[in-house]
Structures are given as structure tokens and as C-alpha cells.
Amino acid sequence: MSDATPTGAPTDAPTYEEAREELVEVVRTLEAGGTTLEESLALWERGEALAKVCQAWLDGARTRLDEAIGAEDAD
């Protein structure tokens, strides 16, 4: 796998798979309940940040695919 990060993402951003897996754990924890309001808010904020990382990776992949298809069509 490439060490590339999505456009606009910090260089220390997790990979798509890492972000997705952590997001799944955040959702499980929130769904299980038993956390304080403050903990729930912190988890929600982390989940939002992870969702943005995942979206940036997906947007980057779409851009790369579009460029590859465009280059193929130009040939």
C-alpha cells in the first residue's frame, strides 16, 4: 500500500483502514452506552474527525480514478 495521504489531510493522518476501524469502535462504544456525557461528546467529536479522514481518502481515490480514466480516454 502507498504511504500517500489524501489531498488536504495531515501527513500524520491514519490510513483509510485505520480510521474506519477506529470509527467502528467509537460507534460501538457509543451504542453500548454507559459513558458519561463528557465521554460521549468526546467520542462523538472523534467519530466526526475520523469520518472526515475516511471521506478525504474516498474523495482522493475518486479523483485518482477519474484521472486514470481520463488519461486512458485521452490515449
C-alpha positions, 0 to 999 in steps of 0.5 A: 500500500502507498504511504500517500495521504489524501489531498488536504489531510495531515501527513500524520493522518491514519490510513483509510483502514485505520480510521474506519476501524477506529470509527467502528469502535467509537460507534460501538462504544457509543451504542453500548452506552454507559459513558458519561456525557463528557465521554460521549461528546468526546467520542462523538467529536472523534467519530466526526474527525475520523469520518472526515479522514475516511471521506478525504481518502474516498474523495482522493481515490475518486479523483485518482480514478477519474484521472486514470480514466481520463488519461486512458480516454485521452490515449 
